[in-house]
């Protein structure tokens, strides 16, 4: 039987919640990518996650961060992938 520490359970919940939120956010933007969110415990003993995603999802997130920073949705329909040649 596998016994998890409180921190390990926290990392699993964190990863599951973040994965769900990211998939929902990407889905609202028409991006079918499924990011991989892996839980782990960092050297300081804190619950942490590693995120892996394809370029399309990463670029969509970059555009989303820029929208939030600028306080507008002007970039929402911008073509981000594939890059224009």
C-alpha positions as CSV (number, residue, x, y, z in Angstrom):
1,X,0.0,0.0,0.0
2,X,1.3,3.5,-0.9
3,X,1.2,6.1,1.8
4,X,1.5,9.7,0.8
5,X,2.7,12.5,3.0
6,X,0.6,15.6,3.4
7,X,2.9,17.5,1.0
8,X,2.7,14.8,-1.6
9,X,-1.1,14.9,-1.4
10,X,-1.0,18.6,-1.7
11,X,1.2,18.4,-4.8
12,X,-1.2,15.9,-6.4
13,X,-4.2,18.2,-5.7
14,X,-2.2,21.2,-7.0
15,X,-1.3,19.4,-10.2
16,X,-4.8,18.2,-10.8
17,X,-6.4,21.6,-10.2
18,X,-3.8,23.4,-12.4
19,X,-4.2,20.8,-15.2
20,X,-8.0,21.2,-15.2
21,X,-7.8,25.1,-15.1
22,X,-5.3,25.1,-18.0
23,X,-7.3,22.7,-20.1
24,X,-10.4,24.8,-19.5
25,X,-8.6,28.1,-20.3
26,X,-7.0,26.6,-23.5
27,X,-10.3,25.0,-24.5
28,X,-12.1,28.4,-24.3
29,X,-9.6,29.6,-26.9
30,X,-10.1,26.7,-29.2
31,X,-6.8,25.0,-28.4
32,X,-7.1,21.2,-27.9
33,X,-3.7,20.8,-26.3
34,X,-3.5,18.8,-23.1
35,X,-0.7,20.2,-20.9
36,X,1.1,17.7,-18.7
37,X,1.3,18.9,-15.1
38,X,3.5,16.7,-12.9
39,X,3.5,17.0,-9.1
40,X,6.7,16.9,-7.1
41,X,8.2,18.0,-3.8
42,X,11.0,20.6,-4.3
43,X,14.3,20.6,-2.3
44,X,12.7,22.9,0.3
45,X,10.0,20.3,0.9
46,X,7.2,22.4,-0.7
47,X,4.5,21.0,-3.0
48,X,5.4,22.0,-6.6
49,X,4.5,21.2,-10.2
50,X,6.3,20.9,-13.5
51,X,4.4,21.9,-16.7
52,X,5.0,20.5,-20.2
53,X,3.0,21.7,-23.2
54,X,3.3,22.0,-26.9
55,X,4.3,25.3,-28.7
56,X,0.7,26.1,-29.6
57,X,-0.5,26.0,-26.0
58,X,2.6,27.9,-24.8
59,X,2.1,30.7,-27.3
60,X,-1.6,30.9,-26.4
61,X,-0.6,31.4,-22.8
62,X,2.0,34.1,-23.7
63,X,-0.7,35.9,-25.7
64,X,-3.1,35.6,-22.7
65,X,-0.5,37.0,-20.3
66,X,0.1,39.9,-22.7
67,X,-3.7,40.5,-22.8
68,X,-3.9,40.6,-19.1
69,X,-0.8,42.8,-18.7
70,X,-2.3,45.3,-21.2
71,X,-5.8,45.0,-19.8
72,X,-7.4,44.3,-23.1
73,X,-8.5,41.5,-25.3
74,X,-7.2,43.0,-28.5
75,X,-4.8,40.1,-29.1
76,X,-7.4,37.4,-28.5
77,X,-7.9,36.7,-32.2
78,X,-4.3,37.0,-33.1
79,X,-2.8,34.2,-35.2
80,X,-0.1,32.7,-33.0
81,X,0.6,29.3,-34.6
82,X,2.0,28.3,-36.9
83,X,4.2,31.3,-37.2
84,X,4.0,33.1,-40.5
85,X,6.9,32.3,-42.8
